[in-house]
Amino acid sequence: MMQHPLAALRASAGITHPAYARLVADTHAELGYGPMAARREKVSRWESGGTVPELTAQLAIAHIHQVPEHEVRRLGWPHWLHLAAGDSALLTRPWDHSGAIEALRAEVQRADRHGPSHLALSGPFVHALAEQWRTAAKRSTPARATGAHRTLAGTTEWARARVEGLGRMTRTVSPAVLYPAARSDLSLLTTFLSGASYDSRTSGPLFLLAARVASLCAGLAISLGETAGAERHYLVAARAAMVAGKPEISAAYLAGVAYTHLLEGKPQDALCLIDAAQSALHRPGHHVAAILHLLGARAHALLGEAASCTRSLDRAGAALAVVATGHRGKPCPLQVVEMHLAAGEVAAAAHGAGPAVSLCDVSAKVIRRYEERFAAHGTGADGEKTYGRLVARR
């Protein structure tokens, strides 16, 4: 279960419940809102979602974390807390060259400090980001930097070789080992882009390489059970690909964001993002279309919308049939397993689960998630057989 953003904020600051309660009460009085009881139980109830702080208490918390009052009133509780958690660059910056650079920097700095414990997108941020993405997709052109420096000869080619090497290593190297290496390469590419050490001709390829590495980081994070970190990496990848002038690739990464929300049981959020990608692209390539329809099928299944789920699965099947004839790429095997489970096709899911888990080399945390998913479908022969395979992998 995801940690409440207030709990994450308090923990990142190293403040206990009683100390935080006293800090909020003192700030509340200093701002002229009057006395306030400093009880640790109050903070615990806020973090558990049991109660919502009074507006003046929220304003005191916002003052502590340097969030403007108008954002507190505009976004509401607990959504404005994401701005205090360092997600502002991901959620509020424009989808242009400067916004992509800020998002890359913020993600690199966040990864250096600690992993997030809650999704960045929630409430009004989901719809706002979907609309931002639609607008950016309609006017997408490669970025043009104006820095005084120029790319050193071969830098782009060297970076591309690094990225391709990382991709090959996913077949043989554990995600726990490869994840730090991928984050290190993302930091290096961010340094290149932040220093404007490229010209207008090479800006697109460099941003696209950054998007690829961020997406790789996201996939590795999912394998390690770090859904919140994966979501942020996919958000960064979507921004970088859009700035590179590749809206369809950006849509694939936006689908990754939707996937992380499905993993956390938020199908409505996922459908909002999927709809943005489908409506803006009109006729996406078969590979991207298959991914979007598969994710849509699972979202509809989680919402109990059987007819819509079936339609999405049919459309995904049509797109996958074209992909299978020789077009590039395939959906993640685990995604296909999850789509079968969401549709209630336990036998088909069981058939592919064992090989998928072995192929993706996922962590014990992720395997436990699949054990729970199969257990929820009963203990038929197929379910028992797959459950045994998963336990063996642990």
C-alpha positions in Angstrom: 0.0 0.0 0.0 1.3 3.5 -0.9 2.4 5.7 1.9 0.5 9.0 2.4 2.4 12.0 1.0 2.3 13.7 4.4 3.9 10.6 6.0 6.6 10.6 3.3 7.2 14.3 3.8 7.6 13.9 7.6 9.8 10.8 7.3 12.1 12.5 4.7 12.6 15.3 7.1 13.4 12.9 9.9 10.7 14.3 12.2 8.7 12.1 14.7 4.9 12.4 15.0 5.1 14.3 18.3 7.7 16.7 17.0 5.8 17.3 13.8 2.6 17.9 15.7 4.4 20.6 17.8 5.9 22.2 14.7 2.5 22.5 13.0 0.9 23.9 16.2 3.7 26.4 16.7 3.5 27.5 13.0 -0.3 27.7 13.3 0.0 30.2 16.2 2.8 32.2 14.5 0.7 32.7 11.4 -2.1 34.2 13.6 -4.5 31.3 13.3 -4.7 30.8 17.1 -3.7 27.9 19.4 -3.8 24.3 18.2 -3.5 21.1 20.1 -0.1 19.4 19.4 -1.1 15.7 19.6 0.7 13.0 17.7 -2.6 11.1 17.3 -3.8 14.0 15.1 -0.8 13.7 12.7 -1.4 9.9 12.6 -5.0 10.4 11.6 -4.0 12.8 8.9 -1.4 10.3 7.5 -3.8 7.4 7.6 -6.5 9.3 5.7 -8.9 9.1 8.7 -9.3 12.8 8.9 -8.6 15.9 6.8 -6.8 18.8 8.5 -8.7 22.1 8.9 -7.8 24.7 6.3 -5.7 26.7 8.8 -3.8 23.6 9.8 -3.2 22.9 6.1 -1.9 26.4 5.6 0.5 25.9 8.5 1.8 22.7 7.0 2.1 24.5 3.6 4.1 27.3 5.3 6.5 24.7 6.7 7.1 23.1 3.3 7.0 26.4 1.3 3.9 25.7 -0.7 1.9 28.8 -1.7 -1.5 29.3 -0.2 -3.2 29.6 -3.5 -2.0 26.1 -4.4 -3.4 24.7 -1.2 -6.8 26.2 -2.0 -6.7 25.3 -5.7 -5.6 21.6 -5.4 -7.1 20.6 -2.1 -5.9 17.9 0.4 -3.8 15.8 -0.1 -2.9 16.7 -3.6 -1.0 19.9 -2.9 1.4 17.9 -0.8 3.0 16.6 -4.0 4.4 20.1 -4.6 6.1 20.0 -1.2 7.5 16.5 -2.0 9.6 17.8 -4.9 7.3 16.7 -7.7 6.6 20.3 -9.0 8.9 20.0 -12.0 7.1 16.8 -13.1 3.6 18.1 -12.6 3.5 21.8 -13.3 6.3 22.7 -15.7 5.5 23.3 -19.4 6.1 20.5 -21.9 9.0 22.2 -23.6 12.8 22.2 -23.6 13.2 23.9 -20.2 10.4 21.8 -18.6 12.1 18.6 -19.8 15.4 19.7 -18.4 13.9 20.6 -15.0 12.1 17.3 -14.9 15.3 15.4 -15.6 17.2 17.3 -13.0 14.5 16.8 -10.4 14.4 13.1 -11.0 18.2 12.7 -10.8 18.3 14.6 -7.6 15.4 12.7 -6.1 16.9 9.3 -7.0 20.1 10.4 -5.3 18.2 11.2 -2.0 15.6 8.5 -1.6 13.0 6.5 -3.5 9.4 7.9 -3.5 6.7 6.1 -1.5 3.6 7.5 -3.2 2.5 8.2 -6.8 3.2 11.7 -8.0 -0.1 12.0 -10.1 -3.3 12.2 -8.1 -6.6 14.0 -8.2 -6.6 17.1 -10.4 -3.0 16.5 -11.5 -4.0 13.4 -13.5 -6.5 15.4 -15.7 -4.2 18.4 -15.9 -1.2 16.3 -17.1 -3.4 14.5 -19.7 -4.5 17.8 -21.2 -0.9 19.1 -21.2 0.2 16.0 -23.0 -2.6 16.4 -25.6 -1.6 20.0 -26.3 2.1 19.1 -26.5 1.5 16.3 -28.9 -0.3 18.6 -31.3 2.6 21.0 -31.6 5.5 18.6 -31.0 8.7 19.6 -32.8 12.4 18.7 -31.9 13.9 21.0 -29.3 16.4 23.7 -30.4 18.9 24.7 -27.8 20.8 28.0 -27.9 23.8 27.1 -25.6 27.2 28.4 -26.5 28.8 25.0 -26.4 28.6 22.3 -29.1 28.5 18.5 -28.7 32.0 17.0 -28.6 32.6 14.8 -31.6 31.0 11.4 -31.1 29.2 12.2 -27.9 25.7 11.3 -29.3 27.1 8.0 -30.8 28.8 7.2 -27.5 25.7 7.8 -25.5 23.6 5.7 -27.9 26.1 2.8 -27.5 25.8 3.1 -23.8 22.0 3.0 -23.9 21.9 0.0 -26.3 24.4 -1.8 -24.0 22.2 -1.3 -21.0 19.3 -2.7 -23.0 21.2 -5.8 -23.8 22.2 -6.3 -20.2 18.6 -6.6 -19.1 18.6 -10.1 -20.4 21.5 -11.3 -18.2 22.0 -8.8 -15.3 19.7 -8.6 -12.2 17.5 -5.5 -12.0 19.0 -4.8 -8.6 22.5 -4.5 -10.2 21.4 -2.8 -13.4 19.1 -0.1 -11.8 21.9 2.0 -10.3 23.9 1.8 -13.5 20.9 3.0 -15.6 20.3 5.9 -13.1 23.9 6.9 -13.4 23.7 7.0 -17.2 20.5 9.1 -16.9 22.4 11.5 -14.6 25.2 11.8 -17.2 22.7 12.5 -20.1 21.0 15.1 -17.9 24.4 16.8 -17.4 24.9 16.9 -21.2 21.5 18.4 -21.8 21.6 20.8 -18.8 24.9 22.3 -20.1 23.4 22.8 -23.5 26.5 20.9 -24.8 24.7 20.2 -28.1 23.3 22.0 -31.1 19.9 22.0 -32.7 20.8 19.0 -34.9 21.7 16.8 -32.1 19.2 18.0 -29.5 16.5 15.5 -30.6 18.6 12.4 -30.5 20.0 13.3 -27.0 16.6 13.9 -25.6 15.4 10.7 -27.1 18.3 8.8 -25.6 17.5 10.3 -22.2 13.9 9.2 -22.6 15.0 5.6 -23.4 17.2 5.5 -20.3 14.4 6.9 -18.1 12.1 4.3 -19.5 14.6 1.5 -18.8 14.9 2.8 -15.2 11.1 2.6 -15.0 11.0 -1.0 -16.1 13.7 -2.0 -13.7 11.9 -0.2 -10.9 8.8 -2.2 -11.6 10.8 -5.4 -11.5 12.0 -4.3 -8.1 8.5 -3.5 -6.9 9.2 0.3 -6.8 6.0 1.5 -8.5 6.2 5.1 -7.4 9.8 5.4 -8.8 8.7 3.8 -12.0 5.9 6.3 -12.4 8.2 9.3 -12.1 10.8 7.8 -14.6 8.0 7.2 -17.1 6.8 10.8 -16.6 10.4 12.0 -17.3 10.6 9.8 -20.4 7.3 11.0 -21.8 8.5 14.7 -21.5 11.9 14.0 -23.0 10.5 12.0 -26.0 8.0 14.8 -26.6 10.7 17.4 -26.7 12.6 15.1 -29.1 9.7 15.5 -31.5 8.5 11.9 -31.0 4.9 12.1 -29.7 4.2 8.4 -30.5 7.1 7.3 -28.4 6.0 9.7 -25.7 2.6 8.0 -25.8 4.2 4.7 -25.1 5.8 6.1 -22.0 2.6 7.8 -21.0 1.1 4.3 -21.2 3.8 3.3 -18.8 2.5 5.9 -16.3 -1.0 4.5 -16.8 0.4 1.0 -16.1 1.9 2.1 -12.7 -1.5 3.5 -11.7 -3.1 0.1 -12.6 -0.6 -1.6 -10.4 -1.8 0.6 -7.6 -5.5 -0.1 -8.3 -6.3 3.3 -9.9 -8.1 2.4 -13.2 -9.8 5.7 -13.6 -6.5 7.5 -13.6 -5.1 5.0 -16.1 -8.1 5.5 -18.5 -7.7 9.3 -18.4 -4.1 8.9 -19.5 -4.9 6.2 -22.1 -7.6 8.4 -23.6 -5.2 11.3 -23.9 -2.8 9.2 -25.9 -5.4 7.6 -28.1 -7.3 10.9 -28.9 -4.1 12.9 -29.7 -2.4 10.3 -31.9 -5.5 9.3 -33.9 -3.7 6.5 -35.7 -0.8 5.3 -33.6 1.5 2.5 -34.7 0.3 -1.1 -34.1 2.8 -1.6 -31.3 1.7 1.5 -29.3 -2.0 0.8 -30.1 -1.7 -2.7 -28.7 -0.2 -1.5 -25.5 -2.9 1.2 -25.0 -5.7 -1.2 -25.7 -4.3 -3.9 -23.4 -4.0 -1.4 -20.6 -7.5 -0.1 -21.3 -8.8 -3.6 -21.1 -7.4 -4.1 -17.7 -8.7 -0.8 -16.5 -12.2 -1.6 -17.7 -12.0 -5.0 -16.1 -11.0 -3.5 -12.7 -14.0 -1.2 -13.0 -16.3 -4.2 -13.8 -17.0 -2.9 -17.3 -17.1 -6.3 -19.1 -18.3 -5.0 -22.5 -15.7 -2.3 -22.7 -13.0 -4.7 -21.6 -13.9 -7.1 -24.4 -13.8 -4.4 -27.0 -10.4 -3.3 -25.9 -9.1 -6.8 -25.9 -10.4 -7.4 -29.4 -8.7 -4.2 -30.6 -5.5 -5.2 -28.9 -5.7 -8.6 -30.5 -6.0 -7.0 -33.9 -3.0 -4.8 -33.3 -0.9 -7.6 -31.9 -1.7 -9.8 -35.0 0.0 -7.1 -37.1 2.9 -6.8 -34.7 3.4 -10.6 -34.8 3.8 -10.5 -38.6 7.1 -8.7 -38.2 6.7 -5.3 -36.8 9.1 -4.1 -34.1 8.6 -4.8 -30.4 6.3 -6.8 -28.2 4.4 -5.9 -25.1 6.0 -7.0 -21.8 5.1 -10.6 -21.1 3.9 -9.7 -17.6 1.5 -7.1 -19.0 -0.1 -9.8 -21.2 -0.4 -12.1 -18.1 -2.1 -9.3 -16.2 -4.5 -8.6 -19.1 -5.6 -12.2 -19.0 -6.1 -12.1 -15.3 -8.1 -8.9 -15.5 -10.4 -10.5 -18.1 -10.8 -13.6 -15.9 -8.9 -15.8 -18.3 -7.0 -17.7 -15.6 -5.9 -20.6 -17.7 -4.3 -18.3 -20.3 -2.6 -16.3 -17.6 -1.4 -19.4 -15.9 0.1 -20.7 -19.2 2.3 -17.6 -19.6 3.0 -16.6 -16.0 5.9 -19.0 -15.3 7.9 -18.2 -18.4 7.1 -14.5 -18.1 8.4 -14.3 -14.5 11.6 -16.1 -15.5 12.1 -14.0 -18.6 11.6 -10.7 -16.7 13.7 -11.7 -13.7 11.4 -9.9 -11.3 11.9 -9.4 -7.5 10.3 -11.4 -4.7 8.1 -8.4 -4.0 6.6 -8.5 -7.5 6.2 -12.3 -7.4 4.2 -11.9 -4.1 1.9 -9.5 -6.0 1.3 -12.1 -8.7 0.7 -14.8 -6.0 -2.0 -12.6 -4.6 -3.5 -12.0 -8.0 -3.8 -15.7 -8.8 -5.0 -16.6 -5.3 -7.9 -14.1 -5.8 -9.0 -16.3 -8.7 -9.5 -19.4 -6.7 -7.5 -22.6 -6.4 -8.2 -24.4 -9.7 -5.6 -26.7 -11.3 -4.1 -24.0 -13.4 -4.0 -21.5 -10.5 -2.3 -24.1 -8.2 0.2 -25.0 -10.9 1.2 -21.4 -11.5 1.2 -20.6 -7.8 3.8 -23.4 -7.3 6.0 -22.0 -10.1 5.9 -18.5 -8.5 6.8 -19.9 -5.1 9.6 -21.8 -6.6 11.0 -18.6 -8.2 11.1 -17.0 -4.7 
